[in-house]
Amino acid sequence: MWKEELKPSSMETKKVKKVFVEGAIPPEKIAQSVTNHQSKTNIGAHSIFLGQIRADKIDGKTVAAIEYTAYEEMAEKVFHEIREAAFAKFDITCAHIYHSLGTVKTGELCLFVFTSSAHRKIAIEATNYFVEEIKAKVPIFGKEIFEDETHQWKVNK
Amino acid sequence: MKVTVKYFGLVAEAKGTNEEVLNLTAPTTAHELKLKCLNPLGIMDQESIQVAVNQNLDENIILKDGDEVALLPPFAGG
């Protein structure tokens, strides 16, 4: 269930939110998340980033899926630190991050970042901050599986 | 002195395991342990492998009994 989370109070900031989901993120979750925020009428802008698996062609072979693994304990801690830094840096109402573990096929979603604010610029900047920080700092590893079932390890650029 | 070493991604694949407990007999830095683990694996770009000790990135720290050391290949989230 996609529960509404308000800007954390001092007590709630201690709670580490679960980010990882098994497999692809279903598109319905994005609609559900928007729906969950419609009662929050102090929000004037949502910004959403969706990462989708691309069918890269490498040396004549086509990527069919990415299999994600992570150093989960550290990753959850880093996600939490990024979240705390984002709330300190941007005047956002709420922020949600979901990242896949396991196999995600091409065309499916592996990352969902959703920030909300009174105004658009803050929400857009905050979403960009989350995405860049996640790519740079979170220990997540991706095995690109080709159509012929061979693989190579993905590296963020 | 025992430390737990966790392997991920291409390092776990080369090593054939995700985790092992190593017994260290002399003071060892995280960087030295990384080289000791990676050298037999034939991983060319050792600079690209980061080391976390108890979930904090730090190669220069001297390891203590019970530490959890993780060898982290390049990140690929998002």
gemmi code that builds the backbone of each chain (N, CA, C; Angstrom):
import gemmi

chains = {
    "A": [
        ("MET", (0.856, -1.200, 0.000), (0.000, 0.000, 0.000), (0.887, 1.242, 0.000)),
        ("TRP", (0.464, 2.252, -0.691), (1.264, 3.484, -0.812), (0.727, 4.496, 0.165)),
        ("LYS", (1.309, 4.521, 1.342), (0.782, 5.334, 2.430), (1.291, 6.775, 2.315)),
        ("GLU", (0.420, 7.654, 2.680), (0.779, 9.076, 2.739), (1.789, 9.309, 3.857)),
        ("GLU", (2.820, 10.097, 3.564), (3.778, 10.453, 4.615), (3.946, 11.967, 4.571)),
        ("LEU", (3.732, 12.591, 5.687), (3.913, 14.034, 5.758), (5.386, 14.338, 6.028)),
        ("LYS", (5.734, 15.608, 5.930), (7.106, 16.003, 6.263), (7.404, 15.489, 7.664)),
        ("PRO", (8.535, 14.812, 7.839), (8.757, 14.164, 9.118), (8.924, 15.159, 10.272)),
        ("SER", (8.353, 14.838, 11.400), (8.613, 15.607, 12.620), (9.951, 15.130, 13.159)),
        ("SER", (10.430, 15.745, 14.242), (11.744, 15.375, 14.762), (11.779, 13.890, 15.156)),
        ("MET", (10.664, 13.379, 15.629), (10.643, 11.965, 16.011), (10.620, 11.060, 14.781)),
        ("GLU", (9.806, 11.451, 13.811), (9.645, 10.595, 12.639), (10.911, 10.512, 11.780)),
        ("THR", (11.763, 11.543, 11.858), (12.980, 11.521, 11.046), (13.885, 10.358, 11.446)),
        ("LYS", (13.733, 9.842, 12.628), (14.552, 8.714, 13.085), (14.163, 7.425, 12.338)),
        ("LYS", (12.931, 7.389, 11.869), (12.440, 6.183, 11.229), (13.020, 6.067, 9.813)),
        ("VAL", (13.594, 4.920, 9.515), (14.146, 4.712, 8.181), (13.061, 4.112, 7.303)),
        ("LYS", (12.764, 4.798, 6.196), (11.706, 4.312, 5.294), (12.240, 3.225, 4.375)),
        ("LYS", (11.413, 2.273, 4.104), (11.794, 1.173, 3.212), (11.685, 1.642, 1.758)),
        ("VAL", (12.761, 1.511, 1.037), (12.818, 1.995, -0.337), (12.701, 0.855, -1.346)),
        ("PHE", (13.312, -0.271, -1.035), (13.402, -1.346, -2.029), (12.089, -2.093, -2.206)),
        ("VAL", (11.799, -2.378, -3.467), (10.650, -3.221, -3.807), (11.173, -4.357, -4.689)),
        ("GLU", (10.535, -5.502, -4.606), (10.976, -6.657, -5.387), (10.400, -6.559, -6.810)),
        ("GLY", (11.265, -6.598, -7.791), (10.832, -6.552, -9.184), (10.480, -5.143, -9.644)),
        ("ALA", (9.817, -5.075, -10.807), (9.493, -3.785, -11.423), (8.475, -3.006, -10.592)),
        ("ILE", (8.510, -1.681, -10.729), (7.518, -0.818, -10.077), (6.319, -0.707, -11.026)),
        ("PRO", (5.135, -1.163, -10.618), (3.988, -1.120, -11.541), (3.538, 0.321, -11.783)),
        ("PRO", (3.206, 0.693, -13.040), (2.750, 2.057, -13.331), (1.558, 2.491, -12.467)),
        ("GLU", (0.739, 1.540, -12.058), (-0.426, 1.867, -11.211), (-0.003, 2.522, -9.900)),
        ("LYS", (1.205, 2.197, -9.434), (1.682, 2.774, -8.159), (1.862, 4.284, -8.272)),
        ("ILE", (2.204, 4.742, -9.451), (2.420, 6.180, -9.638), (1.068, 6.890, -9.519)),
        ("ALA", (0.056, 6.341, -10.189), (-1.288, 6.924, -10.099), (-1.797, 6.893, -8.659)),
        ("GLN", (-1.531, 5.772, -7.988), (-1.984, 5.644, -6.599), (-1.296, 6.679, -5.707)),
        ("SER", (-0.005, 6.913, -5.941), (0.732, 7.897, -5.141), (0.175, 9.298, -5.345)),
        ("VAL", (-0.163, 9.633, -6.589), (-0.755, 10.952, -6.868), (-2.089, 11.060, -6.126)),
        ("THR", (-2.894, 10.016, -6.248), (-4.199, 10.001, -5.575), (-4.038, 10.232, -4.070)),
        ("ASN", (-3.033, 9.573, -3.481), (-2.810, 9.682, -2.028), (-2.488, 11.100, -1.584)),
        ("HIS", (-2.036, 11.947, -2.521), (-1.640, 13.313, -2.157), (-2.714, 14.357, -2.461)),
        ("GLN", (-3.852, 13.938, -2.999), (-4.842, 14.935, -3.407), (-5.573, 15.583, -2.243)),
        ("SER", (-5.497, 14.955, -1.069), (-6.096, 15.580, 0.119), (-5.160, 16.616, 0.740)),
        ("LYS", (-3.901, 16.676, 0.268), (-2.911, 17.624, 0.820), (-2.947, 18.904, -0.010)),
        ("THR", (-3.828, 19.816, 0.365), (-4.081, 20.966, -0.506), (-3.086, 22.109, -0.319)),
        ("ASN", (-2.089, 21.915, 0.577), (-0.968, 22.880, 0.638), (0.045, 22.604, -0.479)),
        ("ILE", (-0.097, 21.471, -1.142), (0.796, 21.119, -2.259), (0.289, 21.799, -3.535)),
        ("GLY", (1.236, 22.429, -4.266), (0.879, 23.033, -5.548), (1.580, 22.375, -6.711)),
        ("ALA", (2.567, 21.501, -6.402), (3.348, 20.891, -7.481), (3.909, 19.544, -7.029)),
        ("HIS", (3.762, 18.565, -7.891), (4.460, 17.293, -7.714), (5.515, 17.203, -8.804)),
        ("SER", (6.642, 16.596, -8.464), (7.628, 16.294, -9.499), (7.961, 14.813, -9.402)),
        ("ILE", (7.907, 14.149, -10.555), (8.098, 12.692, -10.591), (9.229, 12.351, -11.546)),
        ("PHE", (10.129, 11.477, -11.090), (11.116, 10.890, -11.992), (10.879, 9.395, -12.028)),
        ("LEU", (10.856, 8.833, -13.244), (10.709, 7.395, -13.405), (11.890, 6.873, -14.211)),
        ("GLY", (12.624, 5.945, -13.630), (13.709, 5.296, -14.370), (13.161, 4.055, -15.042)),
        ("GLN", (13.439, 3.926, -16.340), (12.928, 2.795, -17.121), (14.104, 2.045, -17.742)),
        ("ILE", (14.010, 0.737, -17.804), (15.112, -0.080, -18.352), (15.150, 0.046, -19.874)),
        ("ARG", (16.325, 0.462, -20.347), (16.519, 0.728, -21.774), (17.142, -0.503, -22.448)),
        ("ALA", (16.683, -0.804, -23.655), (17.220, -1.959, -24.405), (18.486, -1.542, -25.142)),
        ("ASP", (19.558, -1.271, -24.374), (20.838, -0.885, -24.992), (21.357, -1.991, -25.901)),
        ("LYS", (21.987, -1.562, -26.986), (22.667, -2.525, -27.858), (24.164, -2.385, -27.630)),
        ("ILE", (24.818, -3.464, -27.217), (26.254, -3.439, -26.927), (26.903, -4.586, -27.685)),
        ("ASP", (27.833, -4.233, -28.588), (28.530, -5.245, -29.416), (27.538, -6.203, -30.090)),
        ("GLY", (26.477, -5.653, -30.626), (25.510, -6.467, -31.370), (24.509, -7.220, -30.518)),
        ("LYS", (24.638, -7.102, -29.174), (23.692, -7.799, -28.295), (22.764, -6.779, -27.641)),
        ("THR", (21.541, -7.200, -27.394), (20.543, -6.286, -26.850), (20.220, -6.644, -25.403)),
        ("VAL", (20.203, -5.610, -24.549), (19.848, -5.812, -23.144), (18.368, -6.185, -23.038)),
        ("ALA", (18.089, -7.259, -22.300), (16.707, -7.719, -22.111), (16.173, -7.369, -20.727)),
        ("ALA", (17.082, -7.250, -19.751), (16.664, -6.974, -18.367), (17.873, -6.544, -17.552)),
        ("ILE", (17.612, -5.921, -16.424), (18.684, -5.667, -15.448), (18.299, -6.371, -14.156)),
        ("GLU", (19.284, -7.078, -13.603), (19.056, -7.726, -12.312), (19.777, -6.896, -11.257)),
        ("TYR", (18.987, -6.289, -10.355), (19.556, -5.411, -9.330), (19.815, -6.168, -8.033)),
        ("THR", (20.997, -5.903, -7.461), (21.278, -6.334, -6.093), (21.782, -5.114, -5.345)),
        ("ALA", (21.850, -5.195, -4.047), (22.313, -4.042, -3.262), (22.916, -4.509, -1.954)),
        ("TYR", (23.771, -3.674, -1.406), (24.194, -3.830, -0.006), (23.074, -3.153, 0.786)),
        ("GLU", (22.051, -3.948, 1.076), (20.766, -3.365, 1.480), (20.834, -2.522, 2.750)),
        ("GLU", (21.560, -3.012, 3.753), (21.611, -2.269, 5.023), (22.242, -0.889, 4.811)),
        ("MET", (23.340, -0.864, 4.054), (24.000, 0.417, 3.793), (23.141, 1.277, 2.876)),
        ("ALA", (22.522, 0.653, 1.879), (21.701, 1.408, 0.925), (20.542, 2.105, 1.636)),
        ("GLU", (19.872, 1.396, 2.525), (18.743, 2.007, 3.255), (19.241, 3.185, 4.101)),
        ("LYS", (20.439, 3.031, 4.687), (21.020, 4.107, 5.486), (21.342, 5.321, 4.597)),
        ("VAL", (21.915, 5.073, 3.421), (22.268, 6.176, 2.521), (21.004, 6.844, 1.973)),
        ("PHE", (19.978, 6.038, 1.629), (18.703, 6.622, 1.187), (18.171, 7.574, 2.267)),
        ("HIS", (18.269, 7.139, 3.506), (17.772, 7.950, 4.622), (18.565, 9.263, 4.736)),
        ("GLU", (19.895, 9.172, 4.571), (20.737, 10.375, 4.648), (20.407, 11.342, 3.508)),
        ("ILE", (20.185, 10.793, 2.318), (19.842, 11.638, 1.160), (18.509, 12.347, 1.433)),
        ("ARG", (17.583, 11.592, 1.975), (16.260, 12.132, 2.296), (16.354, 13.267, 3.331)),
        ("GLU", (17.147, 13.027, 4.380), (17.326, 14.052, 5.418), (17.965, 15.315, 4.820)),
        ("ALA", (18.973, 15.112, 3.969), (19.652, 16.253, 3.343), (18.696, 17.010, 2.431)),
        ("ALA", (17.846, 16.275, 1.720), (16.896, 16.919, 0.800), (15.882, 17.766, 1.574)),
        ("PHE", (15.402, 17.245, 2.694), (14.451, 18.018, 3.497), (15.106, 19.266, 4.090)),
        ("ALA", (16.402, 19.179, 4.394), (17.125, 20.347, 4.926), (17.357, 21.386, 3.830)),
        ("LYS", (17.525, 20.920, 2.609), (17.930, 21.786, 1.497), (16.733, 22.409, 0.769)),
        ("PHE", (15.636, 21.657, 0.673), (14.489, 22.114, -0.127), (13.231, 22.175, 0.729)),
        ("ASP", (12.372, 23.152, 0.439), (11.119, 23.306, 1.181), (10.047, 22.399, 0.561)),
        ("ILE", (10.271, 21.088, 0.712), (9.327, 20.124, 0.144), (8.366, 19.628, 1.224)),
        ("THR", (7.179, 19.286, 0.799), (6.148, 18.794, 1.710), (6.368, 17.321, 2.023)),
        ("CYS", (6.684, 16.569, 0.990), (6.973, 15.152, 1.185), (7.810, 14.617, 0.036)),
        ("ALA", (8.380, 13.450, 0.279), (9.238, 12.835, -0.722), (9.153, 11.317, -0.576)),
        ("HIS", (9.087, 10.653, -1.696), (9.000, 9.187, -1.703), (9.996, 8.645, -2.722)),
        ("ILE", (10.690, 7.593, -2.332), (11.636, 6.950, -3.258), (11.354, 5.453, -3.226)),
        ("TYR", (11.307, 4.851, -4.411), (11.210, 3.394, -4.510), (12.191, 2.929, -5.566)),
        ("HIS", (12.938, 1.883, -5.242), (13.905, 1.315, -6.193), (13.724, -0.193, -6.229)),
        ("SER", (13.846, -0.746, -7.418), (13.681, -2.195, -7.587), (14.905, -2.971, -7.133)),
        ("LEU", (14.660, -4.181, -6.680), (15.683, -5.219, -6.532), (15.215, -6.407, -7.369)),
        ("GLY", (16.159, -7.259, -7.756), (15.778, -8.403, -8.586), (15.677, -7.991, -10.049)),
        ("THR", (14.981, -8.794, -10.825), (14.983, -8.615, -12.277), (13.908, -7.638, -12.752)),
        ("VAL", (14.329, -6.670, -13.562), (13.401, -5.718, -14.178), (13.661, -5.747, -15.685)),
        ("LYS", (12.616, -6.038, -16.447), (12.766, -6.177, -17.900), (12.798, -4.820, -18.587)),
        ("THR", (13.310, -4.804, -19.819), (13.317, -3.556, -20.582), (11.888, -3.023, -20.713)),
        ("GLY", (11.778, -1.713, -20.611), (10.465, -1.077, -20.683), (9.772, -0.964, -19.336)),
        ("GLU", (10.284, -1.687, -18.340), (9.671, -1.611, -17.006), (10.398, -0.568, -16.150)),
        ("LEU", (9.761, -0.196, -15.050), (10.290, 0.867, -14.190), (11.105, 0.302, -13.031)),
        ("CYS", (12.258, 0.958, -12.769), (13.140, 0.498, -11.686), (13.326, 1.559, -10.602)),
        ("LEU", (12.996, 2.811, -10.905), (13.159, 3.888, -9.905), (11.977, 4.841, -9.994)),
        ("PHE", (11.438, 5.184, -8.850), (10.313, 6.125, -8.764), (10.645, 7.130, -7.664)),
        ("VAL", (10.866, 8.376, -8.076), (11.102, 9.465, -7.115), (9.941, 10.435, -7.240)),
        ("PHE", (9.360, 10.797, -6.118), (8.146, 11.622, -6.112), (8.297, 12.677, -5.028)),
        ("THR", (8.424, 13.948, -5.413), (8.499, 15.012, -4.413), (7.329, 15.976, -4.622)),
        ("SER", (6.930, 16.612, -3.536), (5.823, 17.566, -3.590), (6.206, 18.822, -2.826)),
        ("SER", (5.717, 19.955, -3.355), (6.012, 21.240, -2.732), (4.870, 22.206, -3.034)),
        ("ALA", (4.936, 23.391, -2.414), (3.931, 24.409, -2.735), (4.113, 24.879, -4.176)),
        ("HIS", (5.374, 24.924, -4.633), (5.667, 25.493, -5.954), (6.576, 24.588, -6.788)),
        ("ARG", (6.473, 24.714, -8.112), (7.088, 23.746, -9.019), (8.610, 23.699, -8.963)),
        ("LYS", (9.256, 24.891, -8.888), (10.728, 24.887, -9.010), (11.380, 24.055, -7.910)),
        ("ILE", (10.845, 24.194, -6.703), (11.420, 23.455, -5.569), (11.246, 21.958, -5.775)),
        ("ALA", (10.049, 21.553, -6.197), (9.790, 20.118, -6.391), (10.694, 19.555, -7.495)),
        ("ILE", (10.832, 20.301, -8.589), (11.668, 19.827, -9.708), (13.133, 19.709, -9.276)),
        ("GLU", (13.622, 20.741, -8.574), (15.018, 20.715, -8.114), (15.246, 19.576, -7.126)),
        ("ALA", (14.284, 19.365, -6.243), (14.426, 18.311, -5.234), (14.459, 16.938, -5.889)),
        ("THR", (13.608, 16.714, -6.867), (13.596, 15.423, -7.561), (14.933, 15.182, -8.250)),
        ("ASN", (15.447, 16.218, -8.917), (16.741, 16.092, -9.580), (17.848, 15.755, -8.575)),
        ("TYR", (17.799, 16.434, -7.423), (18.777, 16.173, -6.365), (18.716, 14.713, -5.924)),
        ("PHE", (17.516, 14.215, -5.673), (17.356, 12.814, -5.256), (17.961, 11.868, -6.294)),
        ("VAL", (17.616, 12.060, -7.558), (18.061, 11.133, -8.605), (19.587, 11.129, -8.704)),
        ("GLU", (20.190, 12.322, -8.715), (21.651, 12.397, -8.841), (22.343, 11.780, -7.634)),
        ("GLU", (21.822, 12.055, -6.450), (22.417, 11.497, -5.223), (22.289, 9.979, -5.189)),
        ("ILE", (21.123, 9.477, -5.583), (20.899, 8.021, -5.580), (21.891, 7.349, -6.528)),
        ("LYS", (22.034, 7.894, -7.728), (22.933, 7.286, -8.706), (24.382, 7.300, -8.222)),
        ("ALA", (24.769, 8.366, -7.516), (26.165, 8.509, -7.104), (26.499, 7.768, -5.812)),
        ("LYS", (25.543, 7.682, -4.885), (25.928, 7.288, -3.520), (25.364, 5.976, -2.999)),
        ("VAL", (24.342, 5.432, -3.644), (23.691, 4.255, -3.062), (24.299, 2.959, -3.635)),
        ("PRO", (24.745, 2.059, -2.744), (25.387, 0.830, -3.231), (24.389, -0.168, -3.822)),
        ("ILE", (24.038, 0.118, -5.072), (23.148, -0.755, -5.852), (23.954, -1.210, -7.068)),
        ("PHE", (23.821, -2.479, -7.416), (24.594, -3.061, -8.514), (23.643, -3.633, -9.544)),
        ("GLY", (23.997, -3.466, -10.826), (23.081, -3.893, -11.882), (23.761, -4.829, -12.869)),
        ("LYS", (23.176, -5.987, -13.038), (23.683, -6.938, -14.030), (22.810, -6.815, -15.266)),
        ("GLU", (23.399, -6.333, -16.374), (22.647, -6.214, -17.631), (22.618, -7.577, -18.298)),
        ("ILE", (21.421, -8.120, -18.422), (21.269, -9.448, -19.010), (20.828, -9.290, -20.467)),
        ("PHE", (21.622, -9.873, -21.355), (21.313, -9.768, -22.781), (20.312, -10.840, -23.202)),
        ("GLU", (19.782, -10.642, -24.412), (18.776, -11.594, -24.927), (19.319, -13.016, -25.026)),
        ("ASP", (20.664, -13.144, -25.241), (21.241, -14.501, -25.336), (21.663, -15.042, -23.964)),
        ("GLU", (21.216, -14.352, -22.908), (21.443, -14.769, -21.509), (22.873, -14.581, -21.017)),
        ("THR", (23.756, -13.987, -21.835), (25.046, -13.547, -21.303), (24.795, -12.247, -20.542)),
        ("HIS", (25.820, -11.745, -19.843), (25.592, -10.519, -19.072), (26.852, -9.675, -18.965)),
        ("GLN", (26.665, -8.425, -18.568), (27.785, -7.566, -18.171), (27.295, -6.700, -17.014)),
        ("TRP", (28.258, -6.112, -16.280), (27.887, -5.311, -15.114), (27.755, -3.847, -15.502)),
        ("LYS", (26.647, -3.267, -15.138), (26.336, -1.873, -15.477), (27.112, -0.917, -14.569)),
        ("VAL", (27.535, 0.214, -15.135), (28.198, 1.263, -14.359), (27.500, 2.581, -14.637)),
        ("ASN", (27.131, 3.312, -13.602), (26.490, 4.619, -13.799), (27.484, 5.618, -14.358)),
        ("LYS", (27.008, 6.414, -15.348), (27.886, 7.434, -15.937), (27.580, 8.785, -15.341)),
    ],
    "B": [
        ("MET", (41.886, -12.091, 15.247), (40.863, -11.063, 15.031), (40.052, -11.404, 13.777)),
        ("LYS", (38.736, -11.421, 13.949), (37.899, -11.840, 12.816), (37.115, -10.662, 12.223)),
        ("VAL", (37.090, -10.616, 10.914), (36.234, -9.629, 10.231), (35.373, -10.365, 9.194)),
        ("THR", (34.174, -9.847, 8.996), (33.299, -10.404, 7.968), (33.469, -9.573, 6.703)),
        ("VAL", (33.708, -10.236, 5.590), (33.859, -9.518, 4.319), (32.679, -9.865, 3.424)),
        ("LYS", (32.020, -8.820, 2.929), (30.872, -9.022, 2.035), (31.272, -8.617, 0.621)),
        ("TYR", (30.830, -9.430, -0.335), (31.148, -9.173, -1.745), (29.864, -8.892, -2.512)),
        ("PHE", (29.966, -7.987, -3.479), (28.782, -7.616, -4.256), (29.111, -7.574, -5.743)),
        ("GLY", (28.074, -7.713, -6.541), (28.169, -7.530, -7.989), (29.280, -8.356, -8.606)),
        ("LEU", (30.114, -7.707, -9.415), (31.145, -8.440, -10.149), (32.181, -9.062, -9.223)),
        ("VAL", (32.368, -8.473, -8.026), (33.322, -9.063, -7.072), (32.764, -10.382, -6.521)),
        ("ALA", (31.484, -10.396, -6.170), (30.842, -11.628, -5.679), (30.869, -12.702, -6.756)),
        ("GLU", (30.655, -12.272, -7.992), (30.666, -13.220, -9.110), (32.053, -13.842, -9.274)),
        ("ALA", (33.105, -12.991, -9.228), (34.472, -13.493, -9.393), (34.874, -14.374, -8.215)),
        ("LYS", (34.413, -14.004, -7.034), (34.779, -14.717, -5.806), (33.981, -16.018, -5.655)),
        ("GLY", (32.794, -16.054, -6.226), (31.943, -17.239, -6.108), (31.232, -17.341, -4.778)),
        ("THR", (31.248, -16.247, -4.007), (30.521, -16.226, -2.735), (30.148, -14.782, -2.387)),
        ("ASN", (29.176, -14.625, -1.507), (28.741, -13.279, -1.096), (29.391, -12.817, 0.203)),
        ("GLU", (29.931, -13.767, 0.942), (30.403, -13.384, 2.285), (31.369, -14.427, 2.809)),
        ("GLU", (32.381, -13.967, 3.553), (33.230, -14.917, 4.285), (33.810, -14.225, 5.512)),
        ("VAL", (34.241, -15.033, 6.468), (34.867, -14.499, 7.679), (36.367, -14.745, 7.548)),
        ("LEU", (37.153, -13.666, 7.707), (38.612, -13.797, 7.599), (39.239, -13.572, 8.965)),
        ("ASN", (40.293, -14.320, 9.227), (41.030, -14.182, 10.469), (42.299, -13.375, 10.190)),
        ("LEU", (42.418, -12.201, 10.791), (43.583, -11.338, 10.548), (44.544, -11.465, 11.727)),
        ("THR", (45.809, -11.657, 11.400), (46.785, -11.860, 12.473), (47.619, -10.606, 12.743)),
        ("ALA", (47.606, -9.641, 11.806), (48.373, -8.400, 11.991), (47.452, -7.210, 11.709)),
        ("PRO", (47.809, -6.025, 12.262), (46.982, -4.839, 11.967), (46.864, -4.628, 10.453)),
        ("THR", (45.644, -4.452, 10.006), (45.367, -4.382, 8.565), (44.424, -3.220, 8.300)),
        ("THR", (44.719, -2.435, 7.270), (43.770, -1.387, 6.892), (42.735, -1.995, 5.932)),
        ("ALA", (41.640, -1.271, 5.787), (40.593, -1.723, 4.869), (41.149, -1.834, 3.454)),
        ("HIS", (42.028, -0.891, 3.090), (42.636, -0.908, 1.753), (43.489, -2.167, 1.551)),
        ("GLU", (44.280, -2.508, 2.580), (45.128, -3.707, 2.473), (44.276, -4.965, 2.328)),
        ("LEU", (43.170, -5.003, 3.077), (42.279, -6.167, 2.984), (41.657, -6.241, 1.586)),
        ("LYS", (41.299, -5.076, 1.053), (40.724, -5.033, -0.296), (41.701, -5.651, -1.308)),
        ("LEU", (42.975, -5.224, -1.250), (43.962, -5.743, -2.202), (44.157, -7.245, -2.020)),
        ("LYS", (44.178, -7.671, -0.760), (44.351, -9.093, -0.458), (43.200, -9.921, -1.051)),
        ("CYS", (42.009, -9.361, -0.983), (40.839, -10.081, -1.515), (40.777, -10.018, -3.036)),
        ("LEU", (41.151, -8.867, -3.604), (40.963, -8.678, -5.053), (42.095, -9.264, -5.888)),
        ("ASN", (43.314, -9.244, -5.349), (44.469, -9.683, -6.153), (44.295, -11.059, -6.795)),
        ("PRO", (43.786, -12.060, -6.050), (43.653, -13.374, -6.696), (42.521, -13.444, -7.722)),
        ("LEU", (41.677, -12.426, -7.775), (40.470, -12.529, -8.604), (40.666, -12.054, -10.041)),
        ("GLY", (41.806, -11.416, -10.303), (42.045, -10.932, -11.656), (41.160, -9.758, -12.047)),
        ("ILE", (40.718, -8.980, -11.056), (39.939, -7.772, -11.367), (40.934, -6.659, -11.686)),
        ("MET", (40.906, -6.185, -12.917), (41.919, -5.240, -13.384), (41.771, -3.876, -12.719)),
        ("ASP", (40.550, -3.360, -12.726), (40.344, -1.989, -12.258), (40.015, -1.973, -10.762)),
        ("GLN", (41.031, -2.197, -9.927), (40.799, -2.272, -8.482), (40.432, -0.910, -7.888)),
        ("GLU", (40.868, 0.166, -8.578), (40.543, 1.521, -8.109), (39.039, 1.761, -8.083)),
        ("SER", (38.319, 1.067, -8.966), (36.870, 1.297, -9.068), (36.096, 0.600, -7.952)),
        ("ILE", (36.780, -0.252, -7.191), (36.104, -0.970, -6.106), (36.254, -0.164, -4.814)),
        ("GLN", (35.145, 0.280, -4.258), (35.177, 1.028, -3.001), (35.030, 0.064, -1.816)),
        ("VAL", (35.481, 0.545, -0.648), (35.406, -0.283, 0.555), (34.577, 0.432, 1.619)),
        ("ALA", (33.610, -0.275, 2.175), (32.850, 0.253, 3.316), (33.195, -0.587, 4.544)),
        ("VAL", (33.451, 0.099, 5.653), (33.656, -0.592, 6.922), (32.490, -0.219, 7.820)),
        ("ASN", (31.747, -1.217, 8.242), (30.524, -0.996, 9.028), (29.621, 0.046, 8.345)),
        ("GLN", (29.493, -0.106, 7.035), (28.597, 0.679, 6.179), (29.050, 2.118, 5.930)),
        ("ASN", (30.311, 2.445, 6.272), (30.846, 3.766, 5.944), (32.042, 3.605, 5.009)),
        ("LEU", (32.055, 4.395, 3.932), (33.160, 4.310, 2.979), (34.427, 4.843, 3.628)),
        ("ASP", (35.440, 3.993, 3.767), (36.717, 4.426, 4.355), (37.764, 3.340, 4.127)),
        ("GLU", (38.754, 3.644, 3.291), (39.773, 2.628, 2.991), (40.948, 2.685, 3.952)),
        ("ASN", (41.087, 3.808, 4.668), (42.307, 3.997, 5.463), (42.189, 3.498, 6.896)),
        ("ILE", (40.980, 3.166, 7.292), (40.725, 2.767, 8.671), (41.430, 1.427, 8.974)),
        ("ILE", (41.954, 1.302, 10.204), (42.547, 0.026, 10.634), (41.418, -0.832, 11.203)),
        ("LEU", (41.343, -2.058, 10.715), (40.196, -2.919, 11.053), (40.274, -3.403, 12.499)),
        ("LYS", (39.075, -3.566, 13.078), (38.944, -4.071, 14.451), (38.187, -5.403, 14.402)),
        ("ASP", (38.326, -6.147, 15.494), (37.619, -7.422, 15.601), (36.109, -7.186, 15.440)),
        ("GLY", (35.478, -7.981, 14.627), (34.025, -7.883, 14.460), (33.564, -6.921, 13.379)),
        ("ASP", (34.510, -6.221, 12.741), (34.109, -5.270, 11.690), (33.468, -6.005, 10.505)),
        ("GLU", (32.561, -5.270, 9.844), (31.973, -5.770, 8.602), (32.538, -4.937, 7.453)),
        ("VAL", (33.270, -5.606, 6.580), (33.919, -4.928, 5.457), (33.168, -5.317, 4.182)),
        ("ALA", (32.836, -4.321, 3.355), (32.129, -4.623, 2.110), (32.932, -4.101, 0.927)),
        ("LEU", (33.115, -4.946, -0.078), (33.802, -4.534, -1.312), (32.735, -4.201, -2.349)),
        ("LEU", (32.708, -2.921, -2.750), (31.588, -2.406, -3.547), (32.046, -2.011, -4.952)),
        ("PRO", (31.615, -2.740, -5.955), (31.905, -2.335, -7.337), (31.146, -1.047, -7.689)),
        ("PRO", (31.398, -0.488, -8.885), (30.718, 0.756, -9.263), (29.194, 0.653, -9.114)),
        ("PHE", (28.602, 1.747, -8.631), (27.164, 1.759, -8.376), (26.391, 1.882, -9.689)),
        ("ALA", (25.208, 1.277, -9.703), (24.424, 1.258, -10.943), (22.932, 1.469, -10.684)),
        ("GLY", (22.623, 2.154, -9.588), (21.212, 2.384, -9.264), (20.571, 3.399, -10.193)),
        ("GLY", (19.271, 3.380, -10.227), (18.514, 4.400, -10.951), (18.098, 4.026, -12.340)),
    ],
}
model = gemmi.Model(1)
for chain_id, residues in chains.items():
    chain = gemmi.Chain(chain_id)
    for i, (resn, *xyz) in enumerate(residues, 1):
        res = gemmi.Residue()
        res.name, res.seqid = resn, gemmi.SeqId(i, " ")
        for name, pos in zip(("N", "CA", "C"), xyz):
            atom = gemmi.Atom()
            atom.name, atom.element = name, gemmi.Element(name[0])
            atom.pos, atom.b_iso = gemmi.Position(*pos), 0.0
            res.add_atom(atom)
        chain.add_residue(res)
    model.add_chain(chain)
structure = gemmi.Structure()
structure.add_model(model)
structure.setup_entities()
